[in-house]
Amino acid sequence: MRISDLAMKLLEVHRSGGTKLSRKAGNFLGECVVDPHPLTDRQAEWLNSLLERAALADRVEASHEA
């Protein structure tokens, strides 16, 4: 699944009351939806943390492509 799809999925879970997101996490997920650049290691870790907290099984890996 694409990173933008995972971010949208998390936002939808939040909207339906399935998880709580901070404003900062919401901003990050919005950025993931619209920014075509690959995630850094830290960003991938944060996204994975948010996915785990929402009990979503998907995981992402950072891309080291330029």
N, C-alpha and C positions, 0 to 999 in steps of 0.2 A: 504494500500500500504506500502511496506517495506521502511525503511529509505533510503537504497541504491537506490531504484527505484525513490524516490522523489528527491534525490540529482542528479541523472542522468537526471531526467526530467528538473530540474533547469538548469543544465549545457547545455542541449540541447536548452532550451529557450534562454539562453545567446548566444549560438553559432549562433542561427538564428536571433539574433538582437532584441529579444523580451524584454530583460532586460540587464542592465549593472551590472557586478559583479567586485568587487575589486579582486586583486590578493589574498588577505587574505581570502575572501569569497570563491574563487575558490579552494584554498588549503583546506579549511574546508570541502567543498562539496566533494572533492576527497577523503579526509579522511573518510567521511561518506560512500562513496561507498565501500571502501576496508576494513574498520575496523568493525569487527563483534560485538564489545562491544556496549552496550546500551548507549544512549546519557545521559549526565547529564542534570539537569534542565536548566542551562545556554545555553548549546548546543541546546537543544530543542527550547528554546526561540529564539535563533539566526536563526535556520533553519525555524521556523515559520515566523519570520520577513522577511527572504529572500523569502519565499513562498508568503507572502502577497504582497511584493513589486513587484513580478512578476505576480501578479493577478492569482495565482494558489490557488484553494479552499482547498487543502489538508492541514491537520494539524497533528502534531506529539506531543506525550507526552513523557516525560522522563521516563525511566525505572529505578526502584530502585532495580533491581535484581543484585546480585553480580556475 
